[in-house]
Amino acid sequence: MTPRAWRAVVFGVTLWLTTLGLVGAALSGPARPDPPPPGQQVLVLLRLPPEHFRPDSAYSGSYGDGQGRGARRRIASRLARENGLTLVDDWPMPLVGVDCFIMTVAAGRSPTEVAQRLSRDPAVAWSEPMSVYHAQGGAPAAEGRLFRAQPAAREWRLADLHEIATGHDVLVAVIDSMIEETHPDLLGQVRISEDFVPEHPVKAEQHGTGVAGIIAAKGVGIVGVAPRARLMALRACWQTGPPTSQATTICDSLSLAKALHFAIEHNAQVINLSLSGPPDPLLGRLLDVAVARGAIVVGAYDRAAPDGGFPASHAGVVAVADEALDAPPTGIYSAPGRDVPTTQPGGRWFLVNGSSYAAAHVSGLFAVLRERAPHSRGSSALVLARSGGGAIDTCATLLRASGACDCACAHGFGNSAIVRR
């Protein structure tokens, strides 16, 4: 082949490869830009007209007539324009009577000051900076598969507990990072699955999978506190970094509000929030609605935050710390949260630590309680193992709820201090 002919072949192949690349790019579409950091966004809440309020709406995104929604959109556009903001999206939340508009604040400006200014506009119910929340769990430490290795198997007498109830068909919302639904211990345990942070990579994540296993693992490797409960896997958080000790799990107030609104609308009986952050007006109103409708909300106690962090500090939320906290403050319960074997992505089991997993134990316990006593409400249903302490006597709690007998009647379940908080 002559040099000229060879150059023609090379040119043709190069052109063909370049064309393929262009076609591939066209098929895949433009690259999705990274979402702005939550710290540079504000939520602007506009009131919904009372006559349009539909608390039984099946999906919040379908709420409202076009004309009313269009008017609110125009108000939001005006507010964004006048305040130098970028209007990103909106999400109606009829359960609390507001339409939530998300706006991005330019770098160098204070979202808190912007929110305060927006709140003074007569058209605005209130505005708040987007807050960031962190899961209250440590990274996996080591693999383990034995039921006997579970702290709850000994301390909570799971085998005895499951002779009475297993949480059969009780719906538990796990508002967390993405759960590995195909894990051998979680296969078939998830009834509803929704992703409220689709802009982040879709993959199974450590924290949500671990919390779900403690609540409802089937018994292949470990047994959940409520192995026959059904889970709502509501992804509102995402994992940053590789699955190592440096990995963290974070959420923002909007993703949590979306998931919480969904859980309430779909009649979750127990809602697990293994996370902590600053108090938030929108989330607070949604928590009030959840508790008023009879849902039991469990939050993880954050020892590094004032009053244990939010949502644990919110009225009506059952706050739970891990047992490493020797003397929990009054009103704070303790549960196993150290060296707990649970489910992890990849069909594995690891040991985990933190109040995230202590809260998951209590959410599972409430699922078991709800099977026997469907109308049990919050912390008033719990029996303490000793007066002045935060540890729960699970068997006495379940026996009292079932009304079968006095708490001290069977299998050495006595010596319990029935203390209501």
Secondary structure, 3 states (H helix, E strand, C coil): CCHHHHHHHHHHHHHHHHHHHHHHHHHHCCCCCCCCCHHHEEEEEEECCHHHCCCCCCCHHHCCCHHHHHHHHHHHHHHHHHCCCEEEEEEEEHHHCEEEEEEECCCCCCHHHHHHHHHCCCCCCEEEECCEEEECCCCCCCECCCHHHCHHHHHCCHHHHHHHCCCCCCEEEEEECCCCCCCCCCCCCEEEEEECCCCCCCCCCHHHHHHHHHHHCECCCCECCCCCCEEEEEECEEEECCCCCCCEEEEEHHHHHHHHHHHHHCCCCEEEECEEECCCHHHHHHHHHHHHCCCEEEEECCCCCHHHCECCCCCCCEEEEECCCCCCCCCCEEECCCCEEEEECCCEEEEECCHHHHHHHHHHHHHHHHHHCCCCCHHHHCCECCCCCCEECHHHHHHHHHCCCCCCCCCCCCCCECCCC
